[in-house]
């Protein structure tokens, strides 16, 4: 094990800077923590001092306790990265944003201090003065922070003179969110200051603040990240990224533009509905924002294996194995869709691009088209919705879309494939049923054909659909078991 010890010791050699904490002129983190413009400078400096203490303790250690030192080093570098990013981001915030978000900032600092406490215990530094100093000084540092804010927000209108209107709306929304859902300021004076500041700013800015739900997430609390490489063919009006929110990796759906026919209130109503869903085969919505010029929704990250398009067509060597599990996967989707129906709701735009697959190959239904008008051309839309623009999303329409999703996964092509919109509409107007996919067995088409029946009254309900898919899923599992047994017998022969 000498090579491991040597590696860790080299990493922690005094000549090697594990993290550039020097309290010098080139230490940007130290300079930012000390900045007098930031009301949190005392609190930031306290975190820095404790991290500096940990760094000093790490210098030269590692030879006697490789495993413990390696654990501390990993945790230490993660905490440094989080703290550095938080301070840098905080520095760029408008005064009123810093004021409105002080509760969440304090929560994050408490969490960081708790993590540093753990590092002190790992390094057996419980007797060091920095172990308890931060908690003893915390009340006084908070009071100084509150006093600075009180003096700086006396005339909040001055802080928004050059701020674009959408950002002013978001600042007010954050304040309103705090007043409605986190009205637990440490003192009555602080609560009164927040309310007065909000009222003064609302009156002077003359902007309209929308309803702020309990799951509202300000844009400043989300790192939007980069487009998710395994979530393919989502709607043109949204981008799905793998971002970060509350120190956890999330799927963030950013809407590039708002549909004029789909109002802010309808977007809010849709998110309120999805936020209530709790089912193992329905994605959990963490929160979102309908405030300002850009809407976004934050979802749990359950796309380790992409969406159904990626899973069934672009999984490289696993594609064939995945297709042999098609009916078992869609059985789980059927249960998720049935749950949505039991809640008195409909999906309205189900397609393979909105069904995600977790690491353990559990499919979950998502909804990325919360701001899309129902009249837009959609190949997964039911005939009745095509032929009558006033038809609202229905459970029968969801069953039709579910059937098209099965066909999409089976064929690897979108519904109606190469046909243009006019040709699709013509077929529907003529009452033609969806054509049977090549290669689909009789017992499979007997089921799928009912899902995509032209007349909605001829389609089964989702509870009936589950029973129908269960039979195909059971047969599929038995065939796989028999094939595996045959392979084992062939190898043993």
N, C-alpha and C positions, 0 to 999 in steps of 0.2 A: 504493500500500500504506500511505499515511499513516494512513488510518482505522484499520487494524489496529494500527499502532504506538501511535496515540493511545489506543485502547481498552485495550491491555495496560498502557501507562504510567499511565493513570487507575486501573486496577485495582491497580497497585503504587505509587501515589502515597504518600508518607510520611504524609499525612493520612488515608489509608484503611487500616483495619486488616484485613490479609489474614487474619490469625488472631490472636486475642486472647492472645498470649503476652507478659505484661508483668512477671511476677514480683511482682505487686502483690497487695493484699488482695482484689481482685475477680477474680483469676485462679484459677478453681477447679482447673484442671489443676495449676498450680504448688503450690497448697495440698495437693492430694491426693498429689502426688509427695513432698512434704516430711513427710507424716504419719508420726509416729514409731511408730504402731501397726502399720504395714505393714513386714514384714521386707524387702521389696524397695525401700524408699524410696531407698536410695543408687543402685540400678540404674535406677529410674524417673527420678530426678533427672538422671542422666547422659544419658538419652535427651532429656529436656526441654532441658537446656543446649545440646545439639547442634542441636535444632530451633530454639531461640531464636537461635542463631548463624546458621542458614540464613535465618531471618526477617530478621535485621539485614542480611544480605548482599543480600536481595531488595529492600530499601527503595530506591526511586528508580531501580532498574535497569529495563531493558526497552526503552529507546529504541534502544540500539545493537545489541541482539540479541533481536529480537522472538520468534523461533521457540524459541530455547534457553530464554529466560525463561518463555515460556508453558508449555513442557514441565516445567520445574522447578516452576512454580506449581501445575500439576495434580498432580504427584507429591507435592509438599509438603502440599497440602490433604488428599490421600488418607491420607498417613502420619499427619497430625495427627488425622484422624477415627478411624483405627484405634487410635492410641495413647490418645486420650481415652476411647474406649469400653472398651479393655482395662483402663485404670487404674480407671475408674468401676466396672466389673464386679468387679475384684479386690478393691476396697475393701469390697464387700458380702459377701465369702466368709467362711465360718467358718474359724477358725484351722487346723483339721485339714484342711480342703479346700485351703487355701493351702499347707499342708505337703505334702499328697499330690500336688499338681499342680505342685510347684516345677520339675520337669524340663521340663514343657511350657511353663511360664511363661518359663523361661530360653531355651528354643528360640525362642519368639515374640520375646523381646527381642533376641536375636542377629539374627533376621531383620530386625527394625526397624532395628537399628544398621547392618546391611549395606545396607539401602535408603537410609539417611541418608548412608552413605559415597558412594553413587552421586550424591546431590544435591551433596555437596562437590565431586565431580569435575566435575559439570556447571557449577558456579559457580567452578571453578578455585581451590578452597580447600585443595588438598592440603597446602600448607605451614602451614595454620592448626593451632594446637596441639590443637584439638578433633578433628582428623582421626584422630589416633592415641591421644589421651588415654584414650578409652573402653576400648580393648583393653588398654592398660597397667594400668588400674585395675580391670578386670573381675575378675581372681582375688581381689583383696583385698575387693572388694564382695561377691562370692559367699561368701567365708569369713565375713564379718560376717553375711550373711543366714543361713548355716548355723548360726552360733553363736546367733543369736536364736531360731531354731526349736528348737535343742537345749534351750535354757532354758525355752521356753514349752510344750513337749509332754511334759515330764517326767511330768505327770499328765493324760493325754489324756481320761480320764473326766470331768474337770471341764469340758471344752470341749463336751460333748454333753448336759449336764444338762437343757437346755430344747429340745433338738433332737428333732423327730419321728422315730420309729423308721425310716420309709422313707429319710430322709435319712442316718441313721446307717449303714444298709445300703449306701447309695451311697458314703459316705465310705470304708467298709471295702473296697468293691469297687474303688475307685480305687487304694487302697493295694495291694490284692492284684494288680491289673493291673500296677502298677509293679514289684512283686516278681517276678512271673512273666514278664513280657514286656519289661521295661526295667530289668533288674537291673544297671545300669551306673553306680551312684552314683560320684562322683569319688573317694571314699575308702572304705576298709572301715568306718570309723567311721560314715559317713553311711548306708551300707547296713545296718549293724547297728541304727542308730537307727530307720530305717524299719520294720525287722522287729520290733523290740521294741515300738514304738508300735502296730503292727498287732495284735500278740499281746495286749498289755495291753488295748487297746480292745475286741477281740473277746471277751476273757474277761469284762470288766466289763459290757459291753452286753448279752451273752447273746442276740445276734441271729444268724441264720443267713445266711451270705453265699453266694450262688449261684455256679456256675461262671462264670468271666470269660474270654471268648474273646479272641483276639488282635485282633479287629476291634471290641472294646468301645469305645464313645464315651460319656463322661460327659455328662449333660444340660447341665452348665455350659459345655461346649465348643460348644454349638449355639445359635444364634439362630434360633428357630423360625419367625419371620416370619408372614406372613398367608396365608390360604387361596388356593390357585392358582386363578385365575379361569377357566382353560381346561381344567382337569381335572374333568370333570363326572360326576355320578352314581356316585361311588365308594361304598363300603359305609358304612352308617350309623355303624358303629363306629370309623371312622377319619377323620382330616382330613389332606389333602395340602396342605402349605404350601411356599412357596418361601423357604427359609431360608438360613443361612450356616454353613458348617463348614470349618475350615482355610482361611479367607480366600477360599473359593470358594462360589458360589451352588449350592445343592443342593436336591433335593426331599426334604422331611422328612415322613414318614408318622407321625402321632401316633395311638395307639390309645386311645380314650376310656375303655374299660373292658375288663377281661379276662374272657373267657368261662370260666365255671367248669369246663367240660368240656375246655378246651384249656389244659393246664398250662403253667407257666413253662418246663419242660423241653422240651415240644414246640415252643414258640415259639422257644427257643434252637436246637433242632435244625433248624427250618425256615430260620432266618437263616444257620446254618452251611452249609446246602446252597446257598442262593442266593449267599452270599459267594464260593463257589468258581466260579460260572459266569463264563465269559469268551467272549462271542460278540457279533458286531456287531449282532445283532437281539434281544439279551437285555439288559435294563438291568443296569448294574453297581451292586452294592450296596457302598457305602462303609463302612458300619458300622452300629452301633445299640446299643440298650440294652434289656435285659430286667430291669434292676435297679430296685427301688423300686416305687412305685404306678403309674407310667405307662410303658408300653413305646413305643419309637419306633425307626424304621429310617431311615437316611440313604442316599439314592440319588443317582446322578449326575443332573444336571439335563438331561434330554433331552425336555422337553415344551414347546419353543418354540411348537409348533403344537397344543398340547393333546393330548387322547387321541382315539381313533378316533371317539368320539361327537361331539366338537367338530369334528373334521376332516371327517367325512362329512355332518354335518347342520347345524352352526352356524358355518360359516366364511364367512358372508355371501356376497360375490361369488365366492368360490373354491369353493363347495360343488359346483357342477356339474363343474368341472375335476377336483376331487378324485374324484368318483364315476366319472369316465372312467378313473381309474387304480386302480380298486378291486382288480382281479385282480393287478396288479403289486405293489400294497402287501401283499396277503395272501400272495403268493408269498414275500415276505421274512419275514412272520410265520410261515409254514409252516416255513421254514428254521430260524428261532429255536426253534420248538416241537420240531422234529426234533432239534436239538442237545440240548435238555433231555432228550429221551427217550434219546439215545445216552449220556447221563451216568447212565443208570439211574434217572432221576427222572421225576416227573410234575408238571404245573402244579397241577391240581386245582380251579382256579376261574377259568379263562380267560374273559374277556368284553371287550367293546370299551372299557370304562372303564379296563381295565388294559393297554391297548396304547397307548403314547405315540408321538408324532411329533416328531422333532428338527427343527431349523431347515432342514436340507438334505432334509427329507421322508423321512428314514429311520425306519421304524417299529421300536420296541423293546418286547419283552414285559416287563411288570413284574408284581409280585405285592404287592398291598396288603392281602390278607386272611390274613396270616400268623397271626393270633390268632383266626380264625373256626372254630368247630366244623363238622365236615364234615356234620353232620346238619341244619344250618339249611336253610330253604327257599331254593332257588336256581333260577331259571328256566333257567339254563345247564347244569344238572346232567343227566346222562344218565338214560334211563329205568331202567336197572338200579340206579342209585344211589338213585333215588326209591323204587323198589319194594322195595328191600332196604337198610335203614339201615346194615347191617353191611358193605356193599360199600365197599372202600377206593378212593381215587382211582386211576384206571388210565389207561394210554395210550389205550385205546379211548374212555374217557370224555373225554379231552382232544380227540380227533378230533371227537367229537360237539359239544363246546363250540366248537371251531374252526368247524364248520359253522354253528352258531348265530350266531357272530360275523359270518360272511359275510352271513347273513340280516339281522342287526341293522344292519350298515352299508348293505346294499342297500335296506332298507325304511325305515330311520330310526326304527324302533320296537323295543322290547325283545321278546324271544321271547314268543310267545303273547299279546302286546299286552294286550288288554282282559280276557282271561280271568283269573279269580281262581285262587287256589292249588288249591281243591277241584276246579275244572273241569280244570285242567292235569293233576292227579293222575288224575282219572277217564279222561281221554284216554289217558294212559300205561298205566293198568291194562287198558284195552280193546285195547291193542296198536296203537293208531292211529299212523301215521307223521306226522311234522311236515308241515303243509300247505304246498304250493308257494306261494311269494310271488307276488303278482300282478306281471306284467311281467318275470319272470325267464325268459330264453330256454331253449329245450330243452337246448342243449348245456351251459348253466350248471347247470340243475337236475339233469341227468344226473350231474354231479359233486357238487353240494351234497347232493342226495338220498342219495347213498351215505355222505356224512359223517354225516348225521343219521338213518341207518338205525336202526330200533328195536332190532334184534338187534346186539349189539356184534361178533359174528362176521362180520357183513355189511359192517362198515366197513373201509376201507383203513388200512394203517399210515401213519405220517407220511411215510416216504420214498416210498410209493406216492402219497400225497396231493400231494406236491411235483410229481411228474410230471404229475398230472392238472391241477393249477393252472398249471403252466408252459405248457401248451397254450392255456389261456384267456388267460393274460397275454400270450403271443406274439400271439394273435389281436387282443387289445385294443390292443397297441402298433401293429400293422399298420393297424388301423382308424383310429387317431389320426393316423398318418402319412398315410394316404390322405385323410383329412378336411382336414388341414393343406395338402396339395398342392392339393386342390380349391379351397380358399379363396384360395391364392396365384394359381392360374390365373384365378379369377373376378376378382380385383383387377387382374390384368394385362390382362384382356380389354377 
